[in-house]
Amino acid sequence: MRVHSRRVVTPAGTIDATVSVADGRITAVAPGRDGAALDVDDRWVIPGLIDTHVHGGGGAQCNTADTDEVVAVAAFHAAHGTTSLLATTVSADVDELERSLRAIGEAGVLGTHLEGPFLNPRRPGAMDPESFLEPSTGVLGRLLGAGGRVSMMTIAPELPGALEIIAALGERGVVASMGHSEASYEQGRTAVRAGARSVTHLFNAMPALHHRHPGLLGAALDVDELQCELICDGVHVDPVATRLALRAKGLGGLRLITDAIAAAGMGDGEYRLGNAPVVVRDGRATLAGDDAIAGSTLTMDAALANAVQWLGVTVEEAVTLASANPARLLGLGDHKGAIAAGYDADLAVLDEDLRACSTMMAGRWVEGSRPR
């Protein structure tokens, strides 16, 4: 299969090119048009988007024992250009998490992001703090052994025993991401030395920056080794703060995520995040009877478009935030996150408004999305 566009985003920049695909891989990226290629004209062809923090979408969620429900989440986001995702669980009873991990493992997604249960009850966000646990190697062993691949875990580094867990995660190839935390700057730096490499939904579920007590947010912005999640939905983070984050971290220090819940793509109404009831009004999700933000209704193509508008980055730079950076963090940068020979044939085709209109995964067009 060959696909041509006048705007193919490659590591060398945007070029007029034909992308050749065989056996699920990109075999060549050649300048100009091959006469046999499927022509998408001047629509953007970008590497598939990678979402490392997504709880649901299309009416389905990842806190479930039903594999088909996780498959439905992935299918919904694939229609919006996401070719790889970490199905993300909110904190719950360990038995429930084990059931969800088994379902996710059977769904064929990239992996799992465990958001908890080793979190600070003073920063629960939309989660039930009663489900939070002190860090335990025994619980960690149960979770990592439940089935499927755990690729990331959010943990509060100030908790007793957290540093041991962070080190154990690194030994298992799992990204330790700090979040739902009241860690000091020094505790954040110590966690980095133990192996922490990421910060979960920057600015959210952590104290605000104080000029005498910079805290975890200060560490996130200051420490080069940390790559930070950023939710560009205009609800979680004001556009001004997103621009300040980019200035502090640089292009390589941020990655776009959705933090999407089941309500994504479904409109206003009542939903659930884990077991918690959530109300969505005007696209803003909050806990029922509370003003606490409960995830988002964002998709990755919308996040990319918002980044271009609010951060003032180019499309190519936004692609770095939404594809290359998460691939690099997960250790997949040698075969995902770019359009180049030898890479996975994961592509998204975007229209002039940067909305996904076609998605290719492993060399095959997602059902109903083949370009016309």
C-alpha positions in Angstrom: 0.0 0.0 0.0 1.2 3.5 -0.8 -0.2 6.8 0.5 0.6 10.2 -0.9 0.1 13.7 0.6 1.7 17.0 0.0 2.0 17.3 3.8 3.6 14.2 5.3 5.1 15.0 8.7 8.5 13.3 9.0 11.5 13.7 11.4 13.0 15.9 8.7 10.0 18.1 8.5 6.8 18.2 6.4 7.4 17.1 2.8 5.4 16.1 -0.3 5.9 12.4 -0.2 4.6 8.9 -0.7 4.6 6.5 2.3 4.9 2.9 1.3 3.6 0.2 3.7 3.9 -3.6 3.9 3.4 -6.2 6.6 2.5 -3.5 9.2 5.6 -1.5 8.7 6.6 1.6 6.8 9.0 0.4 4.1 9.8 3.7 2.4 9.1 7.5 2.5 9.9 8.8 -1.0 9.6 12.4 -2.2 6.8 13.2 -4.6 3.9 11.1 -5.8 3.9 7.5 -6.8 1.2 7.1 -9.5 -0.2 4.0 -7.8 -0.5 5.7 -4.4 -3.7 6.6 -2.6 -3.7 10.4 -2.8 -5.0 12.4 0.2 -4.0 15.7 -1.5 -2.9 18.3 1.1 -4.3 16.6 4.2 -1.8 16.1 7.0 -0.3 12.7 7.3 1.2 12.3 10.7 2.5 9.4 12.9 -0.3 7.8 14.9 -1.1 9.6 18.2 -0.1 7.9 21.4 -2.2 8.6 24.5 -0.5 7.5 27.8 -3.5 8.5 30.0 -7.0 7.6 28.9 -9.8 6.2 31.2 -12.5 5.8 28.6 -14.4 7.1 25.6 -17.4 6.4 23.4 -19.5 5.4 26.5 -17.0 2.8 27.7 -14.3 2.8 30.4 -11.2 1.0 31.4 -12.2 0.2 35.0 -14.0 -2.9 33.9 -13.7 -6.7 33.8 -15.2 -6.7 30.3 -12.5 -7.0 27.6 -15.0 -5.8 24.9 -15.5 -2.6 26.8 -11.7 -1.8 26.7 -11.7 -2.7 23.0 -14.6 -0.2 22.5 -12.5 2.5 24.3 -9.6 1.9 21.9 -11.9 1.9 18.9 -13.4 5.2 19.8 -10.0 6.9 20.2 -8.6 5.2 17.0 -11.3 7.2 15.1 -9.6 10.3 16.5 -6.1 9.4 15.4 -4.9 7.5 18.4 -3.1 4.3 17.3 -1.6 3.4 20.7 -2.9 4.0 24.2 -2.4 3.0 27.8 -5.7 2.0 29.1 -5.8 3.9 32.5 -7.5 2.7 35.6 -8.5 4.9 38.5 -7.7 3.7 42.0 -10.0 0.9 43.2 -10.0 -2.3 45.4 -7.0 -4.4 44.4 -9.3 -7.3 43.4 -11.1 -5.0 41.1 -7.9 -3.7 39.6 -6.7 -7.2 39.0 -9.9 -7.9 37.0 -9.4 -4.8 35.0 -5.8 -5.6 34.3 -6.8 -9.0 32.9 -9.4 -7.4 30.7 -7.0 -4.8 29.4 -4.4 -7.4 28.8 -6.8 -9.3 26.6 -7.9 -6.2 24.7 -4.7 -5.9 22.6 -3.9 -2.3 23.6 -0.4 -1.0 24.1 -0.5 -1.4 27.9 -2.0 -0.2 31.1 -1.4 3.0 33.2 -2.3 2.3 36.8 -3.3 5.7 38.4 -2.9 4.5 41.9 -3.6 3.0 44.4 -0.4 4.4 46.0 -1.6 8.0 46.2 -1.9 10.7 48.8 -5.5 10.9 50.2 -5.1 14.7 50.5 -4.9 15.0 46.7 -7.6 12.5 45.5 -8.9 14.5 42.5 -12.0 12.6 41.4 -10.9 9.3 43.0 -12.1 7.8 46.2 -9.3 8.3 48.8 -10.6 5.2 50.7 -9.2 3.1 47.9 -5.7 4.5 48.3 -3.0 2.3 49.9 0.4 2.8 51.4 3.0 1.6 49.0 3.5 -2.2 49.3 5.7 -4.5 47.3 3.2 -7.3 47.9 0.3 -5.3 46.3 2.6 -4.2 43.5 3.5 -7.8 42.8 -0.2 -8.7 42.6 -0.9 -5.9 40.1 2.1 -6.5 37.9 1.3 -10.2 37.8 -2.4 -9.9 37.1 -2.1 -10.1 33.3 -1.2 -7.9 30.4 1.5 -5.3 30.4 1.6 -2.5 33.0 3.6 0.3 31.3 3.1 3.2 33.7 2.1 3.8 37.3 1.2 7.0 39.0 2.5 7.2 42.6 2.8 9.9 45.3 6.6 9.8 46.1 6.3 11.2 49.6 4.5 8.2 50.9 6.4 5.7 53.2 7.9 3.0 51.0 7.3 4.9 47.7 10.9 5.1 46.7 11.3 1.3 47.0 8.2 1.0 44.7 9.6 3.5 42.2 12.9 1.6 42.0 11.0 -1.7 41.6 9.0 -0.2 38.8 12.1 0.9 37.0 13.6 -2.6 37.3 10.5 -4.0 35.6 10.5 -1.5 32.8 7.5 0.4 34.1 7.5 4.2 34.0 7.0 5.7 37.5 5.0 8.9 37.2 4.5 11.2 40.2 1.0 12.6 40.9 -1.9 12.9 43.3 0.8 14.1 45.6 1.9 16.8 48.2 5.6 16.0 47.7 8.1 18.7 48.4 10.6 19.8 45.7 13.3 17.8 47.5 11.1 14.7 47.7 10.4 15.0 43.9 14.1 15.2 43.2 14.8 12.2 45.4 12.2 10.2 43.5 13.9 11.1 40.3 17.1 9.7 41.6 15.2 6.5 42.5 13.9 6.3 38.9 10.8 8.4 38.5 10.6 9.8 35.0 7.2 11.4 34.6 4.7 13.7 36.2 0.9 12.9 35.9 -1.4 15.7 34.6 0.8 18.7 35.3 -0.7 21.3 37.6 -3.6 19.0 38.7 -3.9 17.1 41.9 -0.8 18.8 43.4 -0.2 22.1 45.3 0.1 25.3 43.2 3.6 26.7 42.7 4.7 28.8 45.7 7.8 30.9 45.4 9.2 29.7 48.8 7.8 26.1 48.6 8.1 25.0 44.9 6.8 21.5 45.7 6.2 18.8 43.1 5.1 21.3 40.5 8.4 23.1 40.9 10.3 19.9 40.5 8.2 19.0 37.5 9.1 22.3 35.8 12.7 22.4 36.9 14.1 18.8 36.6 15.1 17.9 33.0 14.7 14.2 33.6 11.0 14.5 34.0 8.5 14.4 31.1 5.2 15.9 32.1 1.6 15.1 31.0 -0.4 18.1 29.8 -4.2 18.1 29.3 -4.9 20.8 26.6 -8.7 21.0 27.0 -9.0 24.5 28.5 -10.6 23.0 31.6 -7.7 21.4 33.5 -5.1 24.0 32.6 -5.5 27.5 31.4 -3.8 28.2 28.0 -1.5 30.7 29.7 -0.2 28.0 32.1 0.3 25.6 29.2 2.5 28.2 27.5 4.5 28.7 30.7 5.0 25.0 31.0 6.3 24.8 27.5 8.8 27.6 28.2 10.0 25.8 31.3 10.2 22.3 29.9 10.9 22.8 26.3 9.4 20.7 23.5 11.0 17.5 24.8 9.6 17.8 28.3 5.9 17.6 27.7 3.5 15.1 26.2 -0.2 15.6 25.4 -2.7 13.3 27.0 -6.5 13.2 27.1 -7.4 11.9 30.6 -10.6 11.1 28.7 -13.5 9.3 30.4 -16.4 7.3 29.0 -18.2 10.6 28.2 -15.7 11.5 25.5 -17.7 11.7 22.2 -21.0 11.2 24.0 -22.3 14.7 24.8 -23.5 16.0 28.1 -25.2 13.7 30.6 -24.4 11.3 33.5 -21.5 8.8 33.4 -19.2 7.0 35.7 -15.5 7.1 36.3 -14.7 3.9 38.0 -17.5 3.6 40.5 -18.0 7.4 40.9 -21.0 9.2 39.3 -19.9 12.0 37.0 -21.9 14.8 35.4 -20.9 16.4 32.1 -22.2 19.9 31.2 -20.9 21.9 28.3 -18.1 19.3 27.9 -16.8 19.7 31.5 -16.8 16.6 33.6 -17.2 16.8 37.4 -18.1 14.5 40.2 -21.8 14.5 40.8 -22.7 17.0 43.6 -19.1 18.3 43.5 -17.0 20.7 41.5 -14.0 18.4 41.4 -12.9 17.8 37.8 -13.4 14.2 36.8 -11.3 13.5 33.7 -12.1 15.1 30.4 -14.1 14.7 27.2 -11.0 15.3 25.1 -9.6 13.4 22.1 -6.0 13.4 21.0 -6.7 15.1 17.7 -8.5 17.9 19.5 -5.6 18.1 22.0 -3.1 18.5 19.1 -5.3 21.2 17.5 -5.5 23.0 20.9 -1.8 22.8 21.4 -1.2 24.5 18.0 -3.6 27.3 18.9 -2.7 27.8 22.5 1.0 26.9 22.7 1.9 28.6 19.4 3.7 25.5 18.2 3.8 24.3 14.7 1.9 21.1 13.6 5.2 19.3 13.5 6.0 20.4 17.0 2.6 19.4 18.2 3.2 15.9 16.7 6.3 15.7 18.8 4.2 16.3 21.9 1.5 13.9 20.9 3.5 11.0 19.3 7.3 11.2 19.4 7.6 12.1 23.1 5.3 9.4 24.5 7.0 6.9 22.3 10.4 7.9 23.6 9.2 7.8 27.3 7.9 4.3 26.8 11.1 3.1 25.2 9.3 2.7 21.8 11.1 5.5 20.0 12.9 3.2 17.6 9.6 2.0 16.0 6.8 4.3 17.0 6.2 8.0 17.0 7.6 8.9 13.5 7.0 8.4 9.8 10.2 6.7 8.7 11.3 3.5 7.1 11.2 0.6 9.5 8.7 2.2 11.8 5.2 0.8 12.6 2.7 1.7 9.9 0.6 3.7 12.4 -0.7 6.9 10.6 -3.3 9.5 11.2 -4.7 11.7 8.4 -5.9 15.1 9.5 -8.0 17.7 7.8 -7.3 21.4 7.6 -8.7 21.9 11.1 -6.4 19.1 12.4 -9.3 16.7 13.1 -8.7 13.1 12.3 -10.5 11.8 9.2 -8.6 8.5 8.6 -6.5 6.3 10.8 -4.1 3.4 9.9 -3.0 0.9 12.5 -0.3 -1.6 11.7 -0.8 -1.0 8.0 -4.6 -1.3 8.0 -7.1 1.4 7.8 -9.4 1.5 10.8 -12.9 0.3 9.8 -14.8 3.1 7.9 -11.8 5.5 7.9 -10.1 4.7 4.5 -9.5 8.0 2.7 -11.6 8.8 -0.2 
